[in-house]
Amino acid sequence: MKFATKAIHAGYQPAEEKTGAIMPPIYMSSTFALDSPGHTKNGFDYSRANNPNFTILEKTLASLEDASYATVFSSGIGALTALISTLSQGDKVVALNGIYGGTYRLFTQVMERFGIIFINPLHFTLSQLEELFIKEKPQWLLFETPTNPLMKILDIAELTKLTKNYSILSIVDNTFASPYCQSPLKLGADVVWHSSTKYIGGHSDVLGGVIVTNNEQLKHKLDFGRKTMGTNPSPFDCWLLTRGVKTLALRMQQHQKNALEVARFLEKHPKVKRVYYPGLESHPQHQLALKQMHSFNGMLSVEFNLPTEQILKMLSTFHYFTLAESLGGIESLVSHPATMTHAIIPQKMRENLGITDNLVRFSVGIEAISDLIADLEQNLNRYS
Ligand SMILES: *Cc1c(COP(=O)(O)O)cnc(C)c1O
């Protein structure tokens, strides 16, 4: 089965459902009748532990990564919380720069107090990373690619080859790429993590998270973590995600097309200093991106050649690009990483990373491209 077909058919067969309903029912039930004490009908006893809507979505999402297992959660951060619950006091996590601000916050403001040691090297070469692995003996390597918001590409095959040599669990936050654009498990990663709030849901109307893996032992630990930490989703949210993911292939094709046009338009605009989009031939890692990604997403960042106050004003005067957190929905959004997604990261560190006050991030939606370009053109004309 090809990707677009799996997104629609994997996980649910109408013929197997009692009524033949073409779309899965929503099992809004907190608890389930048992056949006898200790014996469930189909493995369901209580919805914090499991629910048929979780299972349907898990089958679909696992199939999109050609993986054996998926566990769904209340949000991306809920998923990470359950994943962290598999660690113990004194365990070490190396996270490469470009991770989500909320990931950074969870480790530095909560998990460190419980004795998880968080190591976040800013700049590193592969050999420096190997030295760090030898010296620190971490349990995990966690990274994102493309990175947020600078769209740097990290070489998944190269990094996971190294983690294997040191028996380190490799975890890739695949939220930005989506399962349509990138399959980290096939490049050697042990674990794929998504905020399904973004491209998987695709309509900015639901939160969700998922961990995908081929590791059976880890799958059991994640199911245990979900019910024990209480980071379960709701049946209705899973149903919304099951509905949203059906159009993932179609949406990603349009996100990619629109983002490339926006990137090309902005790249030659006099008020633009630099465009960060891995799909552009001018992106320094375009070749690596082509090698490890099946296609590109709708995310790009732009360094404007305008005074910062003008940029801040410009952010709220777009017609179609709404100033908001989040990404990956059908509608276009714009954000200011320095004061929004990355405000949690200390300013010195932010600047060191290249996240300047003049950097603006766009989540290009699937509206008509002529409307989006006209909006950018008109809004840019207002400021100098
Ligand atoms: C949004 C996001 C998360 C967190 O997911 P939530 O669903 O908001 O909890 C993690 N990683 C990335 C890259 C994200 O964009």
Ligand as a Chemical Component Dictionary entry (heavy atoms), coordinates in Angstrom:
data_LIG
# 
_chem_comp.id                   LIG 
_chem_comp.type                 NON-POLYMER 
_chem_comp.pdbx_formal_charge   0 
_chem_comp.three_letter_code    LIG 
# 
loop_
_chem_comp_atom.comp_id 
_chem_comp_atom.atom_id 
_chem_comp_atom.alt_atom_id 
_chem_comp_atom.type_symbol 
_chem_comp_atom.charge 
_chem_comp_atom.model_Cartn_x 
_chem_comp_atom.model_Cartn_y 
_chem_comp_atom.model_Cartn_z 
_chem_comp_atom.pdbx_ordinal 
LIG C1 C1 C 0 4.426 21.701 18.875 1  
LIG C2 C2 C 0 5.668 20.923 18.924 2  
LIG C3 C3 C 0 5.936 20.045 19.986 3  
LIG C4 C4 C 0 5.013 19.899 21.181 4  
LIG O1 O1 O 0 3.801 19.385 20.836 5  
LIG P1 P1 P 0 2.392 19.788 21.533 6  
LIG O2 O2 O 0 1.408 18.997 20.757 7  
LIG O3 O3 O 0 2.244 21.273 21.400 8  
LIG O4 O4 O 0 2.506 19.368 22.958 9  
LIG C5 C5 C 0 7.109 19.312 19.937 10 
LIG N1 N1 N 0 7.987 19.442 18.911 11 
LIG C6 C6 C 0 7.757 20.280 17.896 12 
LIG C7 C7 C 0 8.745 20.367 16.792 13 
LIG C8 C8 C 0 6.605 21.040 17.861 14 
LIG O5 O5 O 0 6.416 21.892 16.846 15 
# 
loop_
_chem_comp_bond.comp_id 
_chem_comp_bond.atom_id_1 
_chem_comp_bond.atom_id_2 
_chem_comp_bond.value_order 
_chem_comp_bond.pdbx_ordinal 
LIG C1 C2 SING 1  
LIG C2 C3 SING 2  
LIG C2 C8 DOUB 3  
LIG C3 C4 SING 4  
LIG C3 C5 DOUB 5  
LIG C4 O1 SING 6  
LIG O1 P1 SING 7  
LIG P1 O2 DOUB 8  
LIG P1 O3 SING 9  
LIG P1 O4 SING 10 
LIG C5 N1 SING 11 
LIG N1 C6 DOUB 12 
LIG C6 C7 SING 13 
LIG C6 C8 SING 14 
LIG C8 O5 SING 15 
# 
